[in-house]
Amino acid sequence: MVLEKLLVLLLFSLFLAAIFHTIYWGNRSKAWPSTKGRITNSKIVTHMGNAHGPRVGYQYIVNGSMYESNRIAFGFVGGFIRTLSGGYIKQYPKGKPVRVFYNPNKPEMATLEVGVTLETYIWLFIFGPLLLIGLIA
C-alpha cells in the first residue's frame, strides 16, 4: 500500500513537473524574437499503436546559422485527436514560408506558435486532480 502511494506520488510529481516546465517555456516564448523559416515536412504520424499526431519540421536562420526544429507549440499538440492533427498539417504544408519564434539565448529552441496550447491546460485540470485523488485514496 505504501509502495503504491509512493508510485502515484512519483507519477504525480513527474506529471506536474512536465506540465509546469511546458507552461514556463510557453509563456517565455511570447517575448522571443522571430525570423523567417520554411516548412520542410508535414505529416500525421502514428504513436502508441493508434493515436495520431502532427509532425511538422521546419528550417530557419538565426545570425547566419541554419537550424531545424519540429515544435509547433509548447504543450500537447493534436495528440489523440486526428482532426486537430489534420488541421496543423493543412495549416503548415511542406514548402510554406512561416514565422519562427526562437529563444535568443538558445536559437535551436524554437516554435511556430507562442504561448501554451489549450490542450495542455485541459490535461492539467483533468488528469492532475485524478492523479491527486489516486494519491489520497
Backbone as CSV, one residue per row, in Angstrom:
resi,resn,N_x,N_y,N_z,CA_x,CA_y,CA_z,C_x,C_y,C_z
1,MET,0.813,-1.196,0.000,0.000,0.000,0.000,0.861,1.266,0.000
2,VAL,1.884,1.280,0.845,2.777,2.438,0.912,3.542,2.580,-0.401
3,LEU,3.982,1.460,-0.956,4.721,1.485,-2.220,3.845,2.022,-3.354
4,GLU,2.569,1.630,-3.364,1.646,2.117,-4.384,1.457,3.631,-4.265
5,LYS,1.329,4.125,-3.048,1.164,5.579,-2.844,2.418,6.341,-3.259
6,LEU,3.574,5.762,-2.983,4.823,6.400,-3.405,4.921,6.450,-4.927
7,LEU,4.477,5.379,-5.580,4.496,5.344,-7.039,3.555,6.408,-7.612
8,VAL,2.349,6.522,-7.049,1.401,7.538,-7.504,1.966,8.937,-7.243
9,LEU,2.594,9.124,-6.077,3.206,10.415,-5.761,4.311,10.752,-6.763
10,LEU,5.118,9.782,-7.120,6.174,9.989,-8.111,5.576,10.361,-9.466
11,LEU,4.555,9.624,-9.905,3.909,9.926,-11.188,3.279,11.323,-11.168
12,PHE,2.627,11.661,-10.072,2.003,12.974,-9.930,3.058,14.073,-10.006
13,SER,4.176,13.869,-9.326,5.264,14.856,-9.327,5.865,15.022,-10.715
14,LEU,6.101,13.917,-11.404,6.649,13.986,-12.767,5.677,14.667,-13.717
15,PHE,4.404,14.341,-13.582,3.365,14.948,-14.412,3.349,16.465,-14.209
16,LEU,3.312,16.897,-12.943,3.291,18.333,-12.665,4.559,19.032,-13.131
17,ALA,5.700,18.394,-12.925,6.967,18.997,-13.356,6.971,19.200,-14.871
18,ALA,6.522,18.194,-15.612,6.494,18.294,-17.081,5.528,19.383,-17.534
19,ILE,4.350,19.425,-16.943,3.354,20.430,-17.328,3.854,21.843,-17.015
20,PHE,4.383,22.044,-15.807,4.829,23.391,-15.441,6.072,23.817,-16.221
21,HIS,6.921,22.875,-16.580,8.071,23.177,-17.441,7.569,23.681,-18.797
22,THR,6.573,23.000,-19.339,5.983,23.385,-20.621,5.332,24.765,-20.529
23,ILE,4.585,24.998,-19.465,3.920,26.288,-19.285,4.962,27.407,-19.144
24,TYR,6.026,27.134,-18.411,7.099,28.125,-18.237,7.666,28.544,-19.590
25,TRP,8.085,27.563,-20.403,8.699,27.896,-21.690,7.682,28.465,-22.675
26,GLY,6.456,27.988,-22.609,5.422,28.543,-23.480,5.197,30.015,-23.212
27,ASN,5.147,30.370,-21.950,4.968,31.784,-21.604,6.199,32.616,-21.949
28,ARG,7.381,32.057,-21.762,8.613,32.773,-22.142,8.655,33.030,-23.650
29,SER,8.128,32.095,-24.429,8.199,32.217,-25.891,7.442,33.432,-26.416
30,LYS,6.531,33.957,-25.644,5.762,35.134,-26.078,6.645,36.362,-26.285
31,ALA,7.818,36.375,-25.654,8.731,37.519,-25.780,9.898,37.237,-26.736
32,TRP,9.913,36.079,-27.361,11.024,35.723,-28.244,10.965,36.473,-29.570
33,PRO,12.124,36.755,-30.144,12.146,37.339,-31.496,11.743,36.286,-32.517
34,SER,11.488,36.741,-33.717,11.118,35.797,-34.774,11.996,36.005,-35.998
35,THR,11.987,34.993,-36.844,12.720,35.028,-38.102,11.910,34.273,-39.143
36,LYS,12.317,34.393,-40.382,11.623,33.666,-41.451,12.107,32.222,-41.479
37,GLY,11.181,31.337,-41.780,11.512,29.929,-41.909,10.699,29.296,-43.016
38,ARG,10.927,27.987,-43.231,10.187,27.260,-44.259,9.896,25.854,-43.753
39,ILE,8.663,25.399,-43.992,8.256,24.046,-43.604,8.972,23.049,-44.511
40,THR,9.656,22.069,-43.913,10.408,21.061,-44.680,9.675,19.726,-44.758
41,ASN,8.812,19.446,-43.798,7.971,18.248,-43.876,6.746,18.461,-43.005
42,SER,5.669,17.797,-43.394,4.403,17.971,-42.707,3.574,16.711,-42.914
43,LYS,3.377,15.964,-41.828,2.626,14.704,-41.955,2.008,14.317,-40.621
44,ILE,1.073,13.389,-40.675,0.481,12.834,-39.462,1.216,11.531,-39.176
45,VAL,1.668,11.368,-37.949,2.382,10.155,-37.555,1.560,9.391,-36.523
46,THR,1.815,8.096,-36.455,1.119,7.242,-35.507,1.983,7.034,-34.280
47,HIS,1.376,7.193,-33.131,2.047,6.970,-31.843,1.302,5.872,-31.097
48,MET,2.001,5.093,-30.328,1.383,4.118,-29.432,0.298,3.290,-30.108
49,GLY,0.558,2.836,-31.287,-0.398,1.971,-31.966,-1.430,2.686,-32.797
50,ASN,-2.300,3.488,-32.167,-3.385,4.067,-32.951,-3.610,5.570,-32.741
51,ALA,-2.889,6.185,-31.866,-3.068,7.625,-31.688,-2.329,8.361,-32.804
52,HIS,-2.837,9.507,-33.168,-2.242,10.270,-34.266,-1.817,11.646,-33.783
53,GLY,-0.751,12.134,-34.375,-0.276,13.466,-34.035,0.424,14.089,-35.230
54,PRO,0.491,15.403,-35.269,1.161,16.076,-36.382,2.672,16.093,-36.186
55,ARG,3.388,15.985,-37.280,4.854,16.139,-37.274,5.153,17.178,-38.341
56,VAL,5.567,18.355,-37.899,5.866,19.458,-38.808,7.311,19.869,-38.563
57,GLY,8.142,19.729,-39.584,9.535,20.137,-39.488,9.753,21.436,-40.245
58,TYR,10.695,22.225,-39.777,10.980,23.488,-40.453,12.434,23.884,-40.241
59,GLN,12.907,24.735,-41.142,14.262,25.281,-41.070,14.167,26.797,-40.950
60,TYR,15.170,27.370,-40.289,15.218,28.820,-40.123,16.665,29.224,-39.878
61,ILE,16.963,30.488,-40.094,18.320,31.000,-39.933,18.337,32.088,-38.863
62,VAL,19.286,31.968,-37.936,19.500,32.981,-36.901,20.992,33.304,-36.884
63,ASN,21.322,34.575,-37.051,22.722,35.030,-37.048,23.597,34.226,-38.006
64,GLY,23.066,33.926,-39.184,23.837,33.230,-40.208,23.922,31.726,-40.052
65,SER,23.369,31.161,-38.989,23.392,29.707,-38.793,22.018,29.122,-39.072
66,MET,22.004,27.974,-39.774,20.758,27.286,-40.103,20.386,26.343,-38.961
67,TYR,19.104,26.361,-38.604,18.580,25.482,-37.559,17.376,24.725,-38.090
68,GLU,17.093,23.600,-37.458,15.900,22.815,-37.773,15.171,22.520,-36.477
69,SER,13.865,22.493,-36.555,13.061,22.163,-35.387,11.767,21.520,-35.847
70,ASN,11.032,20.945,-34.897,9.724,20.387,-35.229,8.672,20.734,-34.170
71,ARG,8.976,21.710,-33.325,7.988,22.116,-32.314,6.978,23.050,-32.971
72,ILE,5.722,22.672,-32.901,4.657,23.537,-33.397,4.308,24.556,-32.313
73,ALA,4.130,24.058,-31.103,3.769,24.916,-29.966,4.203,24.210,-28.691
74,PHE,4.226,24.926,-27.597,4.558,24.323,-26.317,3.318,23.651,-25.748
75,GLY,3.451,22.389,-25.428,2.342,21.636,-24.862,1.890,20.531,-25.781
76,PHE,0.746,19.984,-25.463,0.180,18.893,-26.247,-0.392,19.469,-27.529
77,VAL,0.009,18.892,-28.662,-0.407,19.413,-29.964,-1.053,18.299,-30.774
78,GLY,-2.366,18.264,-30.769,-3.088,17.360,-31.647,-2.969,15.894,-31.316
79,GLY,-2.305,15.549,-30.237,-2.208,14.148,-29.887,-3.579,13.566,-29.612
80,PHE,-3.819,12.388,-30.127,-5.052,11.631,-29.916,-6.266,12.223,-30.631
81,ILE,-6.137,13.333,-31.278,-7.284,13.937,-31.970,-6.896,14.131,-33.431
82,ARG,-7.273,13.195,-34.267,-6.841,13.212,-35.664,-7.269,14.484,-36.382
83,THR,-8.482,14.959,-36.116,-8.944,16.167,-36.819,-8.062,17.354,-36.505
84,LEU,-7.717,17.515,-35.239,-6.845,18.616,-34.850,-5.483,18.454,-35.517
85,SER,-4.980,17.221,-35.554,-3.700,16.965,-36.211,-3.768,17.339,-37.683
86,GLY,-4.841,16.937,-38.340,-5.013,17.282,-39.747,-5.062,18.772,-39.962
87,GLY,-5.603,19.496,-38.978,-5.651,20.950,-39.068,-4.263,21.565,-39.093
88,TYR,-3.357,21.023,-38.277,-1.982,21.528,-38.277,-1.287,21.214,-39.605
89,ILE,-1.569,20.052,-40.163,-0.948,19.666,-41.433,-1.427,20.604,-42.544
90,LYS,-2.700,20.943,-42.523,-3.228,21.882,-43.529,-2.674,23.288,-43.294
91,GLN,-2.509,23.660,-42.045,-2.010,25.000,-41.714,-0.534,25.166,-42.070
92,TYR,0.227,24.053,-41.965,1.671,24.101,-42.218,2.082,23.084,-43.278
93,PRO,1.670,23.292,-44.532,2.066,22.347,-45.590,3.548,22.498,-45.959
94,LYS,4.116,21.423,-46.477,5.522,21.433,-46.895,5.764,22.558,-47.892
95,GLY,6.857,23.313,-47.667,7.240,24.402,-48.557,6.708,25.768,-48.143
96,LYS,5.772,25.814,-47.217,5.176,27.092,-46.815,6.179,27.939,-46.030
97,PRO,6.302,29.223,-46.381,7.117,30.130,-45.565,6.369,30.406,-44.254
98,VAL,7.107,30.420,-43.150,6.498,30.627,-41.838,7.329,31.582,-40.994
99,ARG,6.721,32.064,-39.954,7.403,32.872,-38.952,7.794,31.921,-37.818
100,VAL,9.075,31.925,-37.469,9.593,31.040,-36.424,10.045,31.900,-35.249
101,PHE,9.570,31.559,-34.077,9.966,32.245,-32.852,11.051,31.417,-32.184
102,TYR,12.149,32.064,-31.798,13.290,31.315,-31.257,13.801,31.957,-29.971
103,ASN,14.378,31.104,-29.133,14.972,31.545,-27.878,16.269,32.296,-28.214
104,PRO,16.379,33.579,-27.891,17.575,34.341,-28.267,18.850,33.828,-27.586
105,ASN,18.711,33.145,-26.450,19.871,32.591,-25.752,20.212,31.180,-26.196
106,LYS,19.293,30.555,-26.896,19.470,29.175,-27.359,18.673,29.033,-28.656
107,PRO,19.200,29.554,-29.781,18.425,29.641,-31.024,17.903,28.317,-31.563
108,GLU,18.484,27.196,-31.127,17.974,25.908,-31.585,16.625,25.562,-30.946
109,MET,16.234,26.320,-29.940,14.926,26.141,-29.294,13.949,27.092,-29.970
110,ALA,12.994,26.531,-30.700,12.092,27.369,-31.491,10.686,26.792,-31.497
111,THR,9.756,27.617,-31.946,8.358,27.200,-32.050,7.671,28.005,-33.150
112,LEU,6.634,27.421,-33.721,5.857,28.144,-34.722,4.769,29.001,-34.076
113,GLU,4.290,28.572,-32.910,3.232,29.293,-32.209,3.689,29.558,-30.775
114,VAL,3.537,30.780,-30.329,3.966,31.133,-28.972,2.848,30.839,-27.969
115,GLY,3.231,30.784,-26.702,2.259,30.506,-25.659,2.136,29.007,-25.412
116,VAL,1.072,28.635,-24.719,0.826,27.247,-24.335,-0.493,26.806,-24.953
117,THR,-0.539,25.575,-25.446,-1.759,25.075,-26.069,-2.864,24.875,-25.039
118,LEU,-4.089,25.041,-25.452,-5.249,24.815,-24.597,-5.277,23.372,-24.103
119,GLU,-4.884,22.446,-24.964,-4.881,21.030,-24.608,-3.991,20.760,-23.380
120,THR,-2.934,21.525,-23.211,-2.049,21.360,-22.058,-2.796,21.680,-20.761
121,TYR,-3.557,22.761,-20.775,-4.328,23.119,-19.588,-5.440,22.107,-19.318
122,ILE,-6.016,21.553,-20.378,-7.031,20.508,-20.198,-6.413,19.307,-19.483
123,TRP,-5.230,18.885,-19.924,-4.537,17.781,-19.255,-4.281,18.116,-17.789
124,LEU,-3.848,19.335,-17.533,-3.535,19.737,-16.165,-4.774,19.681,-15.274
125,PHE,-5.885,20.218,-15.756,-7.069,20.325,-14.915,-7.937,19.066,-14.888
126,ILE,-7.709,18.132,-15.801,-8.450,16.864,-15.753,-7.601,15.772,-15.115
127,PHE,-6.410,15.558,-15.639,-5.597,14.451,-15.150,-4.843,14.779,-13.864
128,GLY,-4.541,16.040,-13.633,-3.887,16.422,-12.390,-4.719,16.036,-11.172
129,PRO,-5.997,16.454,-11.129,-6.840,16.056,-9.992,-7.038,14.538,-9.886
130,LEU,-7.124,13.854,-11.015,-7.281,12.396,-10.967,-6.072,11.739,-10.307
131,LEU,-4.882,12.205,-10.661,-3.680,11.663,-10.022,-3.654,12.009,-8.535
132,LEU,-4.115,13.204,-8.201,-4.152,13.612,-6.797,-5.143,12.738,-6.006
133,ILE,-6.282,12.449,-6.614,-7.268,11.570,-5.972,-6.656,10.185,-5.750
134,GLY,-5.908,9.706,-6.729,-5.234,8.420,-6.587,-4.233,8.437,-5.449
135,LEU,-3.636,9.565,-5.209,-2.668,9.702,-4.125,-3.365,9.694,-2.758
136,ILE,-4.497,10.389,-2.691,-5.225,10.494,-1.428,-5.954,9.206,-1.085
137,ALA,-6.544,8.569,-2.097,-7.380,7.365,-1.859,-6.585,6.203,-1.302
